[in-house]
Amino acid sequence: MSQMLNTGVRWTIHDVELFAENEGTRYEIVDGELFMTRAPHFKHQQTCGRIFQQLNIWSESTGLGEAVINPGVLFSESDDVIPDVVWATKETLALTLDEAGHLTGAPDLIVEVLSASNEDQRRDKEAKLKQNLDFF
């Protein structure tokens, strides 16, 4: 379940860096809106794992790229998200992976497994989808 913190503030990655460590809480910023999310449901994680597994098997057999679960994707200071699964070619990784281990540009494939809550679906279907399309 996610919660949007609507305070009229345009959030950035620098704001989130100041938050106290809160194990199990994920923060995503989409167009300056801050979303706070707890660990997803077991079945959600299971689905993500299965998708990752198939992408990873294919990636290893072809050598074309890499699949990752829950990577940080930093599009800009006010757009920082954690997709469920991504896949990127070796070329894309060479261009977008920073020293901190975050993607700083769009991977070649982003997978969002929809959660049951309306807030999570709004974030994934509207805000994050629009953001990802803007950056491709």
Backbone hydrogen bonds, N-H to C=O, Kabsch-Sander energy under -0.5 kcal/mol:
donor,donor_aa,acceptor,acceptor_aa,energy
3,Q,36,M,-2.6
5,L,34,L,-2.5
6,N,4,M,-1.1
7,T,5,L,-1.1
11,W,9,V,-0.9
11,W,32,G,-2.7
13,I,77,E,-2.0
15,D,12,T,-0.6
16,V,12,T,-1.6
17,E,13,I,-1.9
18,L,14,H,-0.6
18,L,15,D,-1.2
19,F,16,V,-1.5
25,T,22,N,-2.3
26,R,37,T,-3.7
28,E,35,F,-2.6
29,I,80,D,-3.0
30,V,28,E,-0.5
30,V,33,E,-2.4
31,D,29,I,-0.5
32,G,78,S,-2.6
33,E,30,V,-2.0
34,L,5,L,-0.6
35,F,28,E,-3.3
35,F,33,E,-0.5
36,M,3,Q,-2.8
37,T,26,R,-3.0
38,R,1,M,-1.3
39,A,24,G,-0.7
45,Q,41,H,-2.2
46,Q,42,F,-2.4
47,T,43,K,-2.3
48,C,44,H,-2.2
49,G,45,Q,-2.6
50,R,46,Q,-2.1
51,I,47,T,-2.3
52,F,48,C,-2.8
53,Q,49,G,-2.6
54,Q,50,R,-2.0
55,L,51,I,-2.3
56,N,52,F,-3.1
57,I,53,Q,-2.4
58,W,54,Q,-2.3
59,S,55,L,-2.7
60,E,56,N,-2.7
61,S,57,I,-2.0
62,T,58,W,-2.0
63,G,59,S,-3.1
66,E,88,A,-2.6
68,V,86,V,-2.5
70,N,84,D,-2.3
73,V,81,V,-3.0
74,L,72,G,-0.6
74,L,103,L,-3.6
75,F,73,V,-0.9
75,F,79,D,-2.0
76,S,79,D,-1.8
79,D,76,S,-1.4
80,D,29,I,-2.1
81,V,73,V,-2.4
84,D,111,V,-0.9
85,V,111,V,-1.8
86,V,68,V,-2.5
87,W,109,L,-2.1
88,A,66,E,-2.3
90,K,64,L,-1.9
93,L,89,T,-2.4
94,A,90,K,-2.2
95,L,91,E,-1.5
96,T,92,T,-2.1
97,L,93,L,-2.3
98,D,96,T,-0.6
98,D,102,H,-2.8
101,G,98,D,-1.7
103,L,72,G,-2.4
104,T,96,T,-2.5
108,D,87,W,-0.8
109,L,87,W,-1.9
111,V,85,V,-3.2
113,V,111,V,-0.5
114,L,112,E,-0.6
121,Q,117,S,-2.2
122,R,118,N,-2.5
123,R,119,E,-2.3
124,D,120,D,-2.7
125,K,121,Q,-3.4
126,E,122,R,-2.0
127,A,122,R,-1.4
128,K,123,R,-3.4
129,L,124,D,-0.6
130,K,126,E,-2.4
131,Q,127,A,-2.1
132,N,128,K,-2.7
133,L,129,L,-2.3
134,D,130,K,-2.1
135,F,131,Q,-1.3
136,F,132,N,-0.7
136,F,133,L,-0.6
